[in-house]
Amino acid sequence: MKRMIIGSVLAFLGTLAIAQETKTENQEAKKSASGASIFTDGNARTMSLSIPAPRGLVLDREGRPLAQTKMAYHLALDFTRFTELDSPEKAIVWAQTKIAESNALTGNKVTISNEKLNAYYRHRRWIPRIVSQVFDGKKAQSLEEKLPDGLVILPVYMRHYPEKSLAAHLVGYVGTKTRLPDGPINDGDPLFESVQGKSGFEKVYDKELRGIPGRKKVIFDTEGNKVLEEISKKPRPGGNVVTTLDLDWQRHAESVLRSGCKRGAMVVIDVITGEVLVMASRPSFDLNEFIPYITNKRYEALKKDPAAPLYARSYQSQYPPASTFKPVVGLAAITTGAIKPWTLINCPYFIEIGGQKFRNHSEGHQGDIPVQRALAKSVNPWFYQVGIMTGPQNFLNSARKLGYGSRTGLPLVGETPGNVPTPGYIEKRMGRPTTDGDTANLSIGQGLLLASPLQVAQSMAGIANGVALMELRLTKQIQDFHGRVLEAPLPKKRFDLDLDPEAVEVVHQGMEDVVHAPYGTGRNAALSFTIMCGKTGTAQWGPKSKEQGLAWFSGFFPRDNPRYAFAVVYEGLPHEKVSGGRKAAPMVKKFFNKFKDEIKEQIIAPARAAVIDEGTNQPITPIPNPNSNEGDFRAIPRAQIINEDEDIPVAEVITEDDLTPEAPVDSPPAGKLPETGPPAPPVRIPDALPVNE
């Protein structure tokens, strides 16, 4: 980069700068810094300014960036040419001329009133005054040769989201923490605006990401000449948040949603660990629109958009789960003894409850059928009757153990708890006790029962496990800026399910038949390389005037030793005819087929060395361990600032070389990790991170 940009970076971000006086003159100026005259003369100043620290990284499970910090630039006025003897009017006329020149160079339309310029000149003329919108390094380089006297290129840190709208609701965005002051300079005033997390991971992990500001000392002599500029404390970058998301899977999930629906969501969970691999909502929005700030007009447009792009459908929505809830009723019915695994229930086209007809989804008498066929064909009369026989609070208690009706505990902003009604809630809402009609509606996942796609996927992970509901996780590691692991949550049980093992087996068989039997409602989701257990769902949703429907498909695979659980919801347009088998199931197939080879490696038991039976001299086949996660960790270096031009110096920050026993900087003793969590192998990212424009 050319000399001018190098100079502005060095001067602004705190490398040692000595004015063009002789060594003797500098020494004399430094001596005067402690004298009274330095504070009483109009041009003399001694300032200690804060250097905002670069934020740490938000990463996927493989260390690929979802949020990072890079260098950006502004044009700024350099008022130091003026002295106390110059009139403010002269400085303001000059400043307005330079602002016009800046606008011509950048194409901006920045206007600053004379009153604001006058206040800045009187109180803060020793610090460059920003007069342009932000631009990148390429633009800075192109402006360097054209830059008129009095304008300088001012480098700043800026948050950047390389994946734009990908996982936008989860990652979140930052906003200005405090506006730059416009009054007299105070000790610790920031060199440029600092930011804080406003939503998503950026907000939840703001403390871990934000780092520790540095300090810079600047001295001007009585003639207004800068005689000293030095760093007294280097900024310490923030730590890293390594999420459980898989960037490739998240990208494809959002692509599948874009091609498959106008509005919807998809969630994929690792059944064994509870890690969330995918959480996608459609539509989404570009996080970079909020950097460095979003206009009121654009923000209002996003808020008023009928498609609600700011709304995270995957975890903030409350939908009736519809027939995806039926496996819960089947499990509870057998576990409580209301029916046996082999019980047959007569299923006509409709049954009468309280003088009203509760119909099946299709015409025709289904005859006497067991739970497996009732699930495979999604036969409503079976669940109406069995739900009443089981009792609503019995199957709703099972639902609560599977995660319905409560937040997951994930680091999410605005997560819905859903709704699993109690008798008291029904009486308060409906003005009467719970009726058999209420129970019939609840047994097919409608009525007052509400859940998010995340909760439905979580319930499928619990049904797949059959024994316990694992705690879900969205965070794989929290690291300091060196990449040392501070926290690495381990798989943990949330609830014991207390289900009859035989109930689990027959429900699994029924869910397999949903996908693989000739009469199953979810055949469009079948995968060629594994046995999937699934459940379709179709619900009436929203105002009756819109006749809006929801289409669900949820489940898990493989049938034996389940590894992945999922849920997909398709939000129908007004008056659109939808069904889970036609709308949601094909999206599941399209998603998982892309990762066929990768998934096959994950779900096939790993080869083990043979153990020889000494008696028969024959190999004994070992039992595979599906919980093995060996080799799943990689190391990540400390947080980095992305700089588009390698020859531009960036902010001077603390490095590992600075952390010596003689000069520790808020770090643990050498060779000892902070006692803030179990040690774990770190996840590593490349040393150079690409920046996608």
Steps between C-alpha positions, in 0.01 A plus 500: 500500500621853438656728758188701581289200602791348690539827687135528590484143627818535704395832646144403573541152641782579729850417376766729628507829305747781563455839338769644271682685774847407621558261784576789736181682407296182562650457842420858592142457376457189710620683805235765447227238492478501875505879531198719549550685174427188296146503634435870502623587149229466236698273267686287755347168596594177675247228419455137595265341248336160495573260211196271449599133486421283197215257566565130496366255244174306476579173324335183379603161641791474254635847580355681198399861573141613538598836654841666486674836530670672209656836425288775347560868433350848517607838372556748782581869548841583644447823699852507645609756238300761690620670818335696776576817303286386206134597513237221525322653201808447284529137615131430430513645147806285436326192647189539282725522193675179600170322565389589147829362365452182707148452361630541145771237560279242672162562338348562846255774591627579847387832649617645833358821642720799579392474863632144532822588321550799727450285812740240370762759412484661843508175701650218296710637210797289609317183388403443132131561429330230285325647193423195282328168508711188542689346205736209441874476446478499121308827511751642745786418269325659203433819698853537629640669188199732473481605865514880544692664779302507826328164451645181648407134466388372838509121566246334732391151598177384340292188557452285193272203431656302213194275459261797485149364570613150600384414854437872544251459785748285693818699437338838563659839441674782687414866536665811637559478874524874558519792260826689483493799737491850353595697810840561657743208484492287815739236621420169332296635209498241220694553179205365304160355578492168685222247444301251703286200414138584424359156415589131464839363604639852472275601792504181706881475488576871492722478808709220350528664157563866579860497627677756719571853366851640482633849579690758296671811633521808277671832582473832313730790591403864548525562126261215416772262375469131581814410695414157635271216405548161661309196615488462875284186488436279201141394423425138576276331239187318604467125521345257252163327509508165319145392421370151426362611161636333189548773240459265201181351644361842595567635150323208337207513744439863413534420131242221534262735679543768232410257224233315697294766675435870543500472879616218718772352720732202537684363805745209515634357829767244586304245706808377689652832607201735488693734270294714264656467155244703304249765600368679194212744460352639179496781415814650650692829466856616432676575828736741325208741452537581871870589466605763589134592545165452330281792399165544673327472163660164419441362850133597490472331159641178645265516800192562285583243233206251494749213468654604837868441411613613849292220655689177571241240409725215613486596869276808546188364331211322670325257268261213570726194459213311333553129436872517584365484857329162452808289593489666844141383550587147388797483740297632792205268433714184512724621785202584725326173416202664330561258210735213427753510217279261302164664580275552197274806488197521273534811281194615305505807278392711797405472864252714692616684811264735680265504205774600254658290227879455518607377159794316352714682244376268225177319428438137573481269798852395609385198700679363804861619492801509738714801587753427222241531223332796671832685489587392146166615358453782756152376593334768712216289652757264652666788686169664596394186680838400643567856618175497697579152638847614608391830650622840377734573790665160466605554139568870561735405785688279256513795262656718770773240559569514126553875519159638405381803696841629615799678352790279402759696697698585186666845476217645292340843515120487500456122500137397546406256778210371294190391687395174664170582672423401856143444626518842666614667179218339300242604758631857506519523122178315412293575810434130567677177598682290242259304281545188287482731199799694632683172555422381148645819351810485721559135408555597135722798587243777464288714730698686766818298443778712341867435423792633297682294234792485744278339764357250252852402388603469866207270571604281207851475645346385829272247329800372303700458822203344678660527844596862561468846353847647455568866565530684170818691424581782260843579644790263451773710661568840653862606452722787598667699222795259496266212415529345846181319597318659794175305470413182312157370603464123505187299409258506791164345573208735548209265582447129555215403271372203704357333190415134462773351274234301313307822439813657354553200270148492356489879454835484319354232274195713426722799418710281272182397320412869451799522266552148368161325493296522174218669693723739698431873479870600491634289214631814323768531771650151460880481467669222308789459743324468838175412676319815607229533763273796438165664552305731274272771628247740349325765706257784468676814613439871521171685452218295349445773243842421348449122499872462559666165553825358636686199365739311728744217465712391795686190606840338542736244346634239481236282666770304684744718697336834401744784429303790347162647594327772303190709445388699197198728484347646185287808565223501241376808323137608549259250339788273392435127535791342686598168654807380685558217255490722192666820623731430794615140441668570161707778659634254757603258226664775296694621800645170622570357154767765443701366793445133422867396508579704811197365687571139404841531663340638814226240540700190405671344800878555481724201436674363809794266545377143537514333843575126483311255719771276642261206525371499141784695337231705322471881494245657730307789341522797736199716576542839329500807720271760340601757761858523380587853395874455469675732260214747498702789642735737323700793625426869437761775525429829670250746354616669182418823320435465133706745297441516126843650427788304647735798496269717714599488868206406719423575862780407732357239733637263756660187358624182662851646501377776729379253760833439671542423873654848539202679342177303540179658369198363687605146417551188710849387599704337226401139444171527686155538344236720663287300740177591326411170341629155408803501272421386149685488170428827317343537157740658247434743218736605220742780581366712214123540483341600170272799484207465265387830356 
